[in-house]
Amino acid sequence: MELRAGARWGALTAGLVLGCWRGPALAPEPPLAVIPFDPYGGAIYLPVVINGDSAWLMLDTGLSRTGLDQDWAGLIHATPVATAGQVAEPASAVVDTIRLGDLELPDHQVALYPLRGLSEASGRLQQGLLGHDVLQRFTIEIDYPQRRVRLFDPARYHYAGPGAAIPFTPDADRPLLRASVKIRGRPPIPARLLLDTGASGLCMILTAPFVEQHGLAGLSPAIEAPIGTGLAGELHGTIARVQELRLGDVKVPSPTTGLGGERKGFLARTDIDGVIGNAAFEGSRLIVDYARRRVIIEAGAAPRSRCDYDTSGLRLVARGPGLSRLVVDYVVPGSPSADAGIRAGDEVLLIDGRAVAGANLSDVRTVLRVDGVVRRLVLRRASDTMRVALKLRRLL
């Protein structure tokens, strides 16, 4: 199926009747596209074709504008767009086509982002991000167990399953959800959380103004560490577990939570209180119904993920040509890695006798997230080689 701007896209928008179902359905409406995704690093990467070149774009419900890495966009001959002096806005370009499964979006204007920092933090070349400007045109089902994304015509979509529906807040067209955060010994704290499928690792990240307003900076136990990497760069704060996160009738017990410690990037925002990421929904089916301004969570049979944090105390990034070198970027104070004398800047060469050069960073992080296991590492520091044994343990 080929969709053309101003024709099929316009028909989808014009045909919306919010919250209204026109008569009984004889059978479920088939999706416009079914796209398998790669769950690398806890994110959602969709295979796409842009200007005839294959690529992987991260599905990012928290991002306003679909965008491409500014260097990669030049390689596929995206046409630059004059910004007319809009210094605060990212540069733009027009691509001839973006193809998602059988759907084609022609002549689409994309933002151009510097994604090198995200590539190094994830260990994967980031070619682009699929944002709200495209996603809002569909009803989107994210099936985490089956690793499938299904795109539906919102005018025809009807949900009749057992999932819990959480409405968007009244002033938001993006999935900004009313939630509550429970801290032990305190009444639940209302929070406006943006559903951000571009956030992986931690269950939830709270903004610095929200943390300050509710006195959350003193939660214990807590880890002082970077809490993520965004388009604005590395984000700093502390990591703790709150007692419970609640979205309507859906409860997420003991979620790992980043507490914003600086007013930078989205951590400085006051129009939202934080974001909730993919880790909170593992094992579930998540439906983002933009037309009816709701999210539906269909809990899976598998136990809910604990959104566990690394048990070694190492934050690793990928550097060098092809992102082939795994380098220690940060060491959590008091962690097994700190006790072993590992420092930022050390390069990891071997884990349990296996070379990690060019390895999948997501897999390496999984290996370092097994409570109670001893991992033997060989590292390079300047011209020296060092060997350490790490007994992994939960840090929260």
C-alpha positions as CSV (number, residue, x, y, z in Angstrom):
1,M,0.0,0.0,0.0
2,E,1.3,3.4,-0.9
3,L,0.0,6.5,1.0
4,R,0.4,9.9,-0.5
5,A,0.6,13.2,1.5
6,G,-2.6,15.2,1.2
7,A,-4.5,12.2,-0.1
8,R,-4.6,9.1,2.0
9,W,-2.9,10.9,5.0
10,G,-5.6,13.6,4.8
11,A,-8.4,11.0,4.6
12,L,-7.2,9.4,7.7
13,T,-7.2,12.6,9.6
14,A,-10.6,13.8,8.2
15,G,-12.2,10.5,9.1
16,L,-11.5,10.5,12.8
17,V,-14.5,10.4,15.2
18,L,-13.1,10.6,18.7
19,G,-14.3,8.0,21.0
20,C,-17.0,6.8,18.6
21,W,-17.5,3.3,17.1
22,R,-19.7,3.1,14.1
23,G,-21.6,-0.1,14.5
24,P,-20.5,-3.6,15.4
25,A,-17.4,-5.0,13.7
26,L,-17.7,-8.4,12.1
27,A,-14.0,-9.0,12.4
28,P,-11.0,-7.1,13.8
29,E,-9.8,-4.4,11.4
30,P,-6.5,-5.6,9.8
31,P,-3.5,-3.4,10.4
32,L,-2.1,-1.2,7.6
33,A,1.4,-2.5,8.4
34,V,3.0,-5.1,10.7
35,I,6.6,-4.4,11.3
36,P,9.0,-6.6,13.3
37,F,11.3,-4.7,15.6
38,D,14.7,-5.1,17.1
39,P,14.6,-4.6,20.9
40,Y,18.3,-3.7,21.1
41,G,19.2,-2.2,24.4
42,G,15.5,-2.1,25.5
43,A,14.5,0.3,22.7
44,I,12.3,-0.3,19.6
45,Y,14.2,-0.2,16.3
46,L,12.0,-0.4,13.1
47,P,13.4,-1.3,9.7
48,V,12.6,1.4,7.2
49,V,13.7,2.4,3.7
50,I,14.6,6.1,3.2
51,N,15.3,7.4,-0.3
52,G,15.9,3.8,-1.3
53,D,18.5,3.1,1.6
54,S,17.7,0.6,4.3
55,A,18.0,2.0,7.9
56,W,16.8,1.4,11.4
57,L,14.8,4.2,13.1
58,M,14.1,4.2,16.8
59,L,10.4,4.5,17.6
60,D,10.2,7.5,19.9
61,T,6.8,8.6,21.2
62,G,8.5,11.3,23.3
63,L,10.0,13.1,20.3
64,S,8.1,15.9,18.5
65,R,9.8,15.6,15.1
66,T,11.0,12.7,13.2
67,G,14.7,13.2,12.5
68,L,17.8,11.7,11.0
69,D,21.5,11.8,12.0
70,Q,22.8,14.9,10.2
71,D,25.8,13.1,8.8
72,W,23.9,10.1,7.6
73,A,21.2,12.3,6.0
74,G,23.9,13.7,3.7
75,L,24.8,10.2,2.6
76,I,21.3,9.5,1.4
77,H,21.0,12.9,-0.3
78,A,18.3,14.4,1.8
79,T,17.6,17.9,0.5
80,P,18.5,20.7,3.1
81,V,15.8,23.2,4.0
82,A,16.6,26.8,4.8
83,T,15.9,27.6,8.4
84,A,15.3,31.4,7.9
85,G,17.3,32.2,11.0
86,Q,15.5,29.9,13.4
87,V,18.5,29.4,15.6
88,A,16.7,27.4,18.3
89,E,15.3,24.9,15.9
90,P,17.3,21.9,14.5
91,A,18.2,22.1,10.9
92,S,15.8,20.4,8.5
93,A,15.8,18.4,5.2
94,V,13.3,16.8,3.0
95,V,13.5,13.1,2.1
96,D,11.8,11.7,-1.0
97,T,10.3,8.7,0.7
98,I,10.1,7.0,4.0
99,R,8.8,3.5,3.7
100,L,7.4,1.6,6.8
101,G,6.5,-1.9,5.8
102,D,4.0,-1.4,2.9
103,L,3.3,2.2,3.8
104,E,5.1,5.0,2.1
105,L,5.3,8.6,3.2
106,P,6.6,10.9,0.4
107,D,8.3,14.2,0.5
108,H,8.6,14.3,4.3
109,Q,10.5,17.1,6.2
110,V,12.7,15.7,8.9
111,A,14.9,17.4,11.6
112,L,18.6,16.8,11.4
113,Y,20.1,15.8,14.8
114,P,23.7,15.2,15.9
115,L,23.3,11.6,17.0
116,R,26.9,10.6,17.6
117,G,26.5,10.9,21.4
118,L,23.5,8.6,21.3
119,S,25.4,6.2,19.1
120,E,28.3,5.9,21.5
121,A,26.0,5.6,24.6
122,S,24.0,2.8,23.0
123,G,26.8,1.1,21.1
124,R,24.8,1.2,17.9
125,L,24.9,3.6,15.0
126,Q,21.8,5.8,15.3
127,Q,20.5,6.7,11.9
128,G,17.3,8.4,13.0
129,L,14.3,8.6,15.3
130,L,10.6,8.2,14.3
131,G,8.6,10.8,16.2
132,H,5.2,12.2,16.9
133,D,4.7,13.9,13.6
134,V,4.5,10.5,11.9
135,L,3.2,8.3,14.8
136,Q,0.1,10.5,15.5
137,R,-1.3,9.5,12.1
138,F,-1.9,5.9,13.3
139,T,-3.1,3.9,16.2
140,I,0.0,2.0,17.2
141,E,0.2,-1.4,18.9
142,I,3.5,-2.3,20.4
143,D,3.6,-6.0,21.1
144,Y,6.7,-6.5,23.3
145,P,6.5,-10.3,23.6
146,Q,6.1,-10.8,19.8
147,R,8.4,-7.9,18.9
148,R,5.9,-6.5,16.5
149,V,4.6,-3.0,15.8
150,R,1.2,-2.8,14.1
151,L,0.0,0.4,12.5
152,F,-3.8,0.8,12.2
153,D,-6.1,3.3,10.5
154,P,-7.3,5.3,13.5
155,A,-10.8,6.0,11.9
156,R,-11.4,2.2,11.8
157,Y,-9.6,1.0,14.9
158,H,-11.7,-0.5,17.7
159,Y,-10.3,-2.0,20.8
160,A,-12.3,-4.7,22.7
161,G,-9.7,-6.4,24.8
162,P,-9.0,-6.6,28.6
163,G,-6.4,-3.8,28.7
164,A,-6.5,-0.8,31.1
165,A,-7.1,2.5,29.3
166,I,-5.3,5.6,30.5
167,P,-6.3,8.9,28.9
168,F,-3.9,11.6,27.8
169,T,-4.0,14.7,30.0
170,P,-6.6,17.2,28.7
171,D,-4.0,19.7,27.4
172,A,-1.8,17.2,25.5
173,D,-1.9,15.7,22.1
174,R,1.1,13.5,22.9
175,P,0.8,10.6,25.4
176,L,1.2,12.6,28.6
177,L,-0.4,10.4,31.2
178,R,-1.7,11.1,34.7
179,A,0.2,8.8,37.1
180,S,1.0,8.7,40.8
181,V,4.4,7.9,42.4
182,K,4.3,6.2,45.8
183,I,7.2,6.9,48.2
184,R,7.3,4.7,51.3
185,G,5.7,6.5,54.3
186,R,4.2,9.3,52.2
187,P,0.8,9.8,50.3
188,P,0.9,9.1,46.5
189,I,2.3,12.1,44.5
190,P,0.4,12.9,41.3
191,A,2.7,13.1,38.3
192,R,2.3,13.9,34.6
193,L,4.5,11.3,32.8
194,L,5.2,11.4,29.1
195,L,5.2,7.9,27.5
196,D,8.7,7.9,25.9
197,T,9.5,4.7,24.0
198,G,12.9,6.4,23.2
199,A,13.8,5.9,26.9
200,S,15.3,2.5,27.8
201,G,17.0,1.1,30.9
202,L,15.3,2.8,33.7
203,C,11.5,2.5,34.2
204,M,11.0,6.2,34.9
205,I,12.9,9.5,34.9
206,L,11.6,12.5,36.9
207,T,12.5,16.1,36.0
208,A,14.6,18.3,38.3
209,P,11.7,20.7,39.2
210,F,9.5,17.8,40.2
211,V,12.3,16.2,42.3
212,E,12.9,19.6,44.0
213,Q,9.2,20.3,44.6
214,H,8.6,17.0,46.3
215,G,11.9,16.6,48.1
216,L,12.9,13.4,46.4
217,A,16.6,14.1,46.1
218,G,17.2,12.5,49.5
219,L,15.7,9.1,48.7
220,S,17.8,6.2,50.0
221,P,19.4,3.9,48.9
222,A,20.4,5.8,45.8
223,I,23.2,5.7,43.2
224,E,24.9,8.8,42.0
225,A,25.3,8.2,38.2
226,P,24.4,9.5,34.8
227,I,20.6,8.7,34.3
228,G,20.6,8.8,30.5
229,T,21.7,10.3,27.3
230,G,19.5,12.6,25.3
231,L,19.8,15.0,22.3
232,A,21.1,17.5,24.8
233,G,23.9,15.2,25.9
234,E,24.5,13.2,29.1
235,L,21.9,13.7,31.9
236,H,22.9,13.6,35.5
237,G,21.2,12.9,38.8
238,T,20.7,9.9,41.1
239,I,19.0,6.5,40.6
240,A,16.7,5.0,43.2
241,R,13.7,2.8,43.5
242,V,10.3,4.3,44.5
243,Q,7.8,2.0,46.2
244,E,5.3,2.0,43.3
245,L,4.3,3.7,40.0
246,R,0.6,3.6,39.2
247,L,-1.0,4.4,35.8
248,G,-4.8,4.1,36.3
249,D,-5.3,0.5,37.5
250,V,-1.9,-0.6,36.3
251,K,0.8,-0.9,39.1
252,V,4.6,-1.1,38.5
253,P,6.2,-2.2,41.8
254,S,9.6,-0.9,42.9
255,P,10.5,0.7,39.5
256,T,14.1,2.0,39.0
257,T,13.8,5.8,38.8
258,G,16.2,8.5,37.6
259,L,15.9,11.6,39.7
260,G,16.9,14.7,37.7
261,G,19.8,16.5,39.3
262,E,20.3,19.3,36.8
263,R,18.1,21.6,34.7
264,K,19.3,20.4,31.3
265,G,17.4,19.1,28.3
266,F,14.0,17.6,29.2
267,L,15.1,17.4,32.9
268,A,14.5,21.2,33.1
269,R,10.9,21.0,31.8
270,T,8.0,22.1,33.9
271,D,5.2,21.1,31.5
272,I,5.8,17.5,32.3
273,D,7.0,15.8,35.5
274,G,9.0,13.0,33.9
275,V,9.0,10.2,31.4
276,I,8.1,6.5,31.6
277,G,10.1,4.2,29.3
278,N,9.9,0.8,27.6
279,A,11.2,-1.1,30.6
280,A,8.0,-0.6,32.5
281,F,6.0,-2.5,29.8
282,E,8.2,-5.5,29.0
283,G,6.0,-8.6,28.6
284,S,2.9,-6.4,27.8
285,R,1.1,-5.1,24.7
286,L,0.9,-1.3,24.6
287,I,-1.5,0.5,22.4
288,V,-1.1,4.3,21.7
289,D,-4.5,5.5,20.4
290,Y,-3.7,9.1,19.4
291,A,-7.2,9.7,17.9
292,R,-9.0,8.9,21.1
293,R,-6.2,10.3,23.3
294,R,-5.5,7.3,25.3
295,V,-3.0,4.6,26.0
296,I,-4.1,1.0,26.6
297,I,-1.9,-1.4,28.6
298,E,-2.6,-5.1,28.2
299,A,-0.5,-6.9,30.8
300,G,1.2,-10.1,29.7
301,A,1.4,-13.4,31.4
302,A,5.1,-13.0,32.1
303,P,6.2,-11.3,35.4
304,R,6.7,-7.6,35.0
305,S,10.3,-6.5,34.5
306,R,12.0,-5.0,37.5
307,C,13.8,-2.5,35.2
308,D,17.0,-3.7,36.9
309,Y,20.1,-1.5,37.0
310,D,23.5,-2.8,36.1
311,T,25.1,-4.9,38.9
312,S,28.7,-4.2,38.1
313,G,28.7,-0.4,38.6
314,L,30.1,0.1,35.1
315,R,28.7,2.6,32.6
316,L,30.2,1.5,29.2
317,V,30.2,3.4,25.9
318,A,31.4,2.5,22.4
319,R,34.1,4.5,20.9
320,G,36.4,4.5,17.8
321,P,35.8,3.5,14.2
322,G,32.7,1.4,13.9
323,L,32.1,1.9,17.6
324,S,34.2,-1.1,18.1
325,R,36.0,-0.2,21.4
326,L,34.1,-0.6,24.7
327,V,35.3,2.0,27.2
328,V,34.4,2.7,30.8
329,D,32.6,6.1,30.9
330,Y,31.7,6.1,34.6
331,V,32.1,4.0,37.7
332,V,29.4,4.0,40.4
333,P,31.0,4.8,43.8
334,G,31.0,1.8,46.2
335,S,30.2,-0.7,43.4
336,P,32.1,-3.9,42.6
337,S,33.9,-2.1,39.8
338,A,34.9,0.8,42.1
339,D,36.2,-1.7,44.7
340,A,38.2,-3.5,42.0
341,G,40.0,-0.2,41.1
342,I,38.4,0.3,37.6
343,R,38.4,3.9,36.4
344,A,36.8,5.9,33.8
345,G,38.8,5.7,30.5
346,D,39.8,2.0,31.0
347,E,39.1,-0.1,27.9
348,V,37.4,-3.5,28.4
349,L,39.2,-6.2,26.4
350,L,37.9,-9.5,27.7
351,I,35.0,-10.7,29.8
352,D,35.4,-14.3,31.0
353,G,38.0,-14.9,28.4
354,R,35.9,-13.6,25.5
355,A,37.0,-10.6,23.5
356,V,34.5,-7.7,23.5
357,A,36.0,-5.6,20.7
358,G,33.2,-5.0,18.2
359,A,30.8,-6.9,20.5
360,N,27.1,-6.0,20.9
361,L,27.1,-3.5,23.8
362,S,23.6,-4.4,24.7
363,D,24.7,-8.1,25.2
364,V,27.7,-7.0,27.2
365,R,25.5,-5.0,29.5
366,T,23.2,-8.1,30.0
367,V,26.3,-10.2,31.0
368,L,27.0,-7.6,33.6
369,R,23.5,-7.6,35.1
370,V,23.4,-11.1,36.8
371,D,23.2,-10.8,40.5
372,G,25.7,-13.0,42.4
373,V,27.8,-14.1,39.4
374,V,31.6,-13.5,39.3
375,R,32.9,-12.0,36.0
376,R,36.6,-11.9,35.2
377,L,37.6,-8.8,33.1
378,V,40.8,-7.9,31.3
379,L,41.2,-4.1,30.8
380,R,43.7,-1.8,29.2
381,R,44.8,1.4,31.0
382,A,47.2,3.5,28.9
383,S,50.0,0.9,28.1
384,D,49.1,-1.4,31.0
385,T,46.8,-4.4,31.2
386,M,44.9,-5.3,34.4
387,R,42.8,-8.2,35.4
388,V,40.0,-8.0,37.9
389,A,37.3,-10.3,39.2
390,L,33.9,-8.7,39.8
391,K,31.3,-10.3,42.1
392,L,28.1,-8.7,40.7
393,R,25.5,-7.6,43.2
394,R,22.3,-5.5,43.2
395,L,23.1,-1.9,43.8
396,L,19.5,-0.9,44.6
